[in-house]
């Protein structure tokens, strides 16, 4: 390789990035049965609730009602015919699982509170600008698409983007690098033209707070 040539970026293992387990196998279509089931289920739910106009609350209530009736008659017939009872799992959440869920929620809540603190008390204009743009983008998308449609699009993207990135990783990284440079350049222009000209609180004002 010549001295002027750029060193190629080392390839990232997409499978390991997703944990290297069952989820990674499904998203990368290494277990195509799981991918087909996930895609078919998401499509069926989207058609049922978005196109047919079926209510999610009614669907959940009807499914639970059907499940309870089936289990009741199964248990009733099992006692009359001396058959085994329906194999129900231990329907409870362990303290370990509840602790993991609480810890994960605590992390996200602390991140949200930290951002709110930096914007309101720290008067971080750059962070306010970023959060404002992100919330405006979410509001803009929400004005055209329903929440269920957004979730369905997310499922489609999760089953297509990882596979495409794993296959064309080098070319995509090059395009993303160019796009990132353009975004950084435009952000610097906005920062120099607008954000840096806004009045910032002095150190004395912060101490008085």
Secondary structure as a PSIPRED ss2 file (coil, helix, strand):
# PSIPRED VFORMAT (PSIPRED V4.0)

   1 X C   1.000  0.000  0.000
   2 X C   1.000  0.000  0.000
   3 X C   1.000  0.000  0.000
   4 X C   1.000  0.000  0.000
   5 X C   1.000  0.000  0.000
   6 X C   1.000  0.000  0.000
   7 X C   1.000  0.000  0.000
   8 X C   1.000  0.000  0.000
   9 X C   1.000  0.000  0.000
  10 X C   1.000  0.000  0.000
  11 X C   1.000  0.000  0.000
  12 X C   1.000  0.000  0.000
  13 X C   1.000  0.000  0.000
  14 X H   0.000  1.000  0.000
  15 X H   0.000  1.000  0.000
  16 X H   0.000  1.000  0.000
  17 X H   0.000  1.000  0.000
  18 X C   1.000  0.000  0.000
  19 X C   1.000  0.000  0.000
  20 X C   1.000  0.000  0.000
  21 X C   1.000  0.000  0.000
  22 X H   0.000  1.000  0.000
  23 X H   0.000  1.000  0.000
  24 X H   0.000  1.000  0.000
  25 X H   0.000  1.000  0.000
  26 X H   0.000  1.000  0.000
  27 X H   0.000  1.000  0.000
  28 X C   1.000  0.000  0.000
  29 X C   1.000  0.000  0.000
  30 X C   1.000  0.000  0.000
  31 X C   1.000  0.000  0.000
  32 X H   0.000  1.000  0.000
  33 X H   0.000  1.000  0.000
  34 X H   0.000  1.000  0.000
  35 X H   0.000  1.000  0.000
  36 X H   0.000  1.000  0.000
  37 X H   0.000  1.000  0.000
  38 X H   0.000  1.000  0.000
  39 X H   0.000  1.000  0.000
  40 X H   0.000  1.000  0.000
  41 X H   0.000  1.000  0.000
  42 X H   0.000  1.000  0.000
  43 X H   0.000  1.000  0.000
  44 X H   0.000  1.000  0.000
  45 X H   0.000  1.000  0.000
  46 X H   0.000  1.000  0.000
  47 X H   0.000  1.000  0.000
  48 X H   0.000  1.000  0.000
  49 X H   0.000  1.000  0.000
  50 X H   0.000  1.000  0.000
  51 X H   0.000  1.000  0.000
  52 X C   1.000  0.000  0.000
  53 X C   1.000  0.000  0.000
  54 X C   1.000  0.000  0.000
  55 X C   1.000  0.000  0.000
  56 X H   0.000  1.000  0.000
  57 X H   0.000  1.000  0.000
  58 X H   0.000  1.000  0.000
  59 X H   0.000  1.000  0.000
  60 X H   0.000  1.000  0.000
  61 X H   0.000  1.000  0.000
  62 X H   0.000  1.000  0.000
  63 X H   0.000  1.000  0.000
  64 X H   0.000  1.000  0.000
  65 X H   0.000  1.000  0.000
  66 X H   0.000  1.000  0.000
  67 X H   0.000  1.000  0.000
  68 X H   0.000  1.000  0.000
  69 X H   0.000  1.000  0.000
  70 X H   0.000  1.000  0.000
  71 X H   0.000  1.000  0.000
  72 X H   0.000  1.000  0.000
  73 X H   0.000  1.000  0.000
  74 X H   0.000  1.000  0.000
  75 X H   0.000  1.000  0.000
  76 X H   0.000  1.000  0.000
  77 X H   0.000  1.000  0.000
  78 X H   0.000  1.000  0.000
  79 X H   0.000  1.000  0.000
  80 X H   0.000  1.000  0.000
  81 X H   0.000  1.000  0.000
  82 X C   1.000  0.000  0.000
  83 X C   1.000  0.000  0.000
  84 X C   1.000  0.000  0.000
  85 X C   1.000  0.000  0.000
  86 X C   1.000  0.000  0.000
  87 X C   1.000  0.000  0.000
  88 X C   1.000  0.000  0.000
  89 X C   1.000  0.000  0.000
  90 X C   1.000  0.000  0.000
  91 X C   1.000  0.000  0.000
  92 X C   1.000  0.000  0.000
  93 X C   1.000  0.000  0.000
  94 X C   1.000  0.000  0.000
  95 X H   0.000  1.000  0.000
  96 X H   0.000  1.000  0.000
  97 X H   0.000  1.000  0.000
  98 X H   0.000  1.000  0.000
  99 X H   0.000  1.000  0.000
 100 X H   0.000  1.000  0.000
 101 X H   0.000  1.000  0.000
 102 X H   0.000  1.000  0.000
 103 X H   0.000  1.000  0.000
 104 X H   0.000  1.000  0.000
 105 X H   0.000  1.000  0.000
 106 X H   0.000  1.000  0.000
 107 X H   0.000  1.000  0.000
 108 X H   0.000  1.000  0.000
 109 X H   0.000  1.000  0.000
 110 X H   0.000  1.000  0.000
 111 X H   0.000  1.000  0.000
 112 X H   0.000  1.000  0.000
 113 X H   0.000  1.000  0.000
 114 X H   0.000  1.000  0.000
 115 X H   0.000  1.000  0.000
 116 X H   0.000  1.000  0.000
 117 X H   0.000  1.000  0.000
 118 X H   0.000  1.000  0.000
 119 X H   0.000  1.000  0.000
 120 X H   0.000  1.000  0.000
 121 X C   1.000  0.000  0.000
 122 X C   1.000  0.000  0.000
 123 X C   1.000  0.000  0.000
 124 X C   1.000  0.000  0.000
 125 X H   0.000  1.000  0.000
 126 X H   0.000  1.000  0.000
 127 X H   0.000  1.000  0.000
 128 X H   0.000  1.000  0.000
 129 X H   0.000  1.000  0.000
 130 X H   0.000  1.000  0.000
 131 X H   0.000  1.000  0.000
 132 X H   0.000  1.000  0.000
 133 X H   0.000  1.000  0.000
 134 X H   0.000  1.000  0.000
 135 X H   0.000  1.000  0.000
 136 X H   0.000  1.000  0.000
 137 X H   0.000  1.000  0.000
 138 X H   0.000  1.000  0.000
 139 X H   0.000  1.000  0.000
 140 X H   0.000  1.000  0.000
 141 X H   0.000  1.000  0.000
 142 X H   0.000  1.000  0.000
 143 X C   1.000  0.000  0.000
 144 X C   1.000  0.000  0.000
 145 X C   1.000  0.000  0.000
 146 X C   1.000  0.000  0.000
 147 X H   0.000  1.000  0.000
 148 X H   0.000  1.000  0.000
 149 X H   0.000  1.000  0.000
 150 X H   0.000  1.000  0.000
 151 X H   0.000  1.000  0.000
 152 X H   0.000  1.000  0.000
 153 X H   0.000  1.000  0.000
 154 X H   0.000  1.000  0.000
 155 X H   0.000  1.000  0.000
 156 X H   0.000  1.000  0.000
 157 X H   0.000  1.000  0.000
 158 X H   0.000  1.000  0.000
 159 X C   1.000  0.000  0.000
 160 X C   1.000  0.000  0.000
 161 X H   0.000  1.000  0.000
 162 X H   0.000  1.000  0.000
 163 X H   0.000  1.000  0.000
 164 X H   0.000  1.000  0.000
 165 X H   0.000  1.000  0.000
 166 X H   0.000  1.000  0.000
 167 X H   0.000  1.000  0.000
 168 X C   1.000  0.000  0.000
 169 X H   0.000  1.000  0.000
 170 X H   0.000  1.000  0.000
 171 X H   0.000  1.000  0.000
 172 X H   0.000  1.000  0.000
 173 X H   0.000  1.000  0.000
 174 X H   0.000  1.000  0.000
 175 X H   0.000  1.000  0.000
 176 X H   0.000  1.000  0.000
 177 X H   0.000  1.000  0.000
 178 X H   0.000  1.000  0.000
 179 X H   0.000  1.000  0.000
 180 X H   0.000  1.000  0.000
 181 X H   0.000  1.000  0.000
 182 X H   0.000  1.000  0.000
 183 X H   0.000  1.000  0.000
 184 X H   0.000  1.000  0.000
 185 X H   0.000  1.000  0.000
 186 X H   0.000  1.000  0.000
 187 X H   0.000  1.000  0.000
 188 X H   0.000  1.000  0.000
 189 X H   0.000  1.000  0.000
 190 X H   0.000  1.000  0.000
 191 X H   0.000  1.000  0.000
 192 X H   0.000  1.000  0.000
 193 X H   0.000  1.000  0.000
 194 X C   1.000  0.000  0.000
 195 X H   0.000  1.000  0.000
 196 X H   0.000  1.000  0.000
 197 X H   0.000  1.000  0.000
 198 X C   1.000  0.000  0.000
 199 X C   1.000  0.000  0.000
 200 X C   1.000  0.000  0.000
 201 X C   1.000  0.000  0.000
 202 X C   1.000  0.000  0.000
 203 X H   0.000  1.000  0.000
 204 X H   0.000  1.000  0.000
 205 X H   0.000  1.000  0.000
 206 X H   0.000  1.000  0.000
 207 X H   0.000  1.000  0.000
 208 X H   0.000  1.000  0.000
 209 X C   1.000  0.000  0.000
